[in-house]
Amino acid sequence: MGTEVIEQVRGWLLARNPEVTEIGWDEDLIDSRLIDSLDFPQLLLLLEELAGHELELTAENVVGFRTLRGIRDTVLTDAAGADAVSHE
């Protein structure tokens, strides 16, 4: 599930930022202004939709939302269990 979901997230981010042509796994989505405080709830809703259930936002996992790799390795792993996420 991880890589497929991340590609959908990447597509969502690129659609919101037409001037951007590529988003790296470790690019900080906030520092690079790919998402801002208004976009974050929409990103969370997208991830919940793709995961098929509500995601818990905690002080520990919030940093995982900063990069695509963090979303895959932290947010989706926490949501689905370590064995359910593909780590390429």
N, C-alpha and C positions, 0 to 999 in steps of 0.2 A: 504493500500500500504506500509506503513512504515516497518512493521516487515518482510514482504516478501522481500522487497528491501534490508533491512539490512542483511538478511541471504545470499543474493547474494553477497553483498559487503564483508561479512565475508568470504565466500568461495573464492572470488577473492584474498583477503589478505592472506588466508591460502595457496592458491596455489602458491603465490609468496614467502612464508616463510615456506617451508616444515618442518623446525625444530620446528615450533610452532604448538601446538595441540589445543589451545583454545584462544579465544580473548574475554575478558570481555567487557560489555557495556561501562564501564568507563575507560578502558585502553587507555592511551594516545598513539595514533598510531605513532606519531612522536618521542616522547621520548623513546618508546620501539623499535624504528627503524623498525616498520612494514611498514612504508612508509617513503620515503625521498623526497628531492626536485625534483628528477627525476620521482618519482612515482606519485607525486601529480597531475600533468596534466592528467595522465592516470586515476587516481581515479575520477577526475572531469568529464572526458569524460564518464566513466562508469556510474556515477550518472546521468548525462544528458541523457544517453541512457535509463537507467531504468526509469527515470522520464518522458521521452518522450518530453523533451524540454530543452532549454538552461538554465543553472542556473547562477544567478548573483552572482559574487564573490565580496563581499564588505568588508570593514574594520570591519564592525559590525558582519558579519556572518562567517568570516574566522575562528574564534576560534571554531565554530561548527564542523569543519572538523577534529578536533583532536581526537574525540571519536566516537564510533558507536552510542551512545546515542545522542551526539551532532548532528551527521548527521541526525538521525531520528527526533529529536525535533527541531532543528534549520534550517538546510539546507532543508530538505524535507518539513517541515511545511511552511517555507517561499516560497517554490516553488509551493506547491499544495494547500495551505490554511489550516488552523488549523483543519478543520473538515474532511479533506481528509486523514489525517495520523493517523494510529492506535497507541495509547499510552497505552501500556500494563502495 
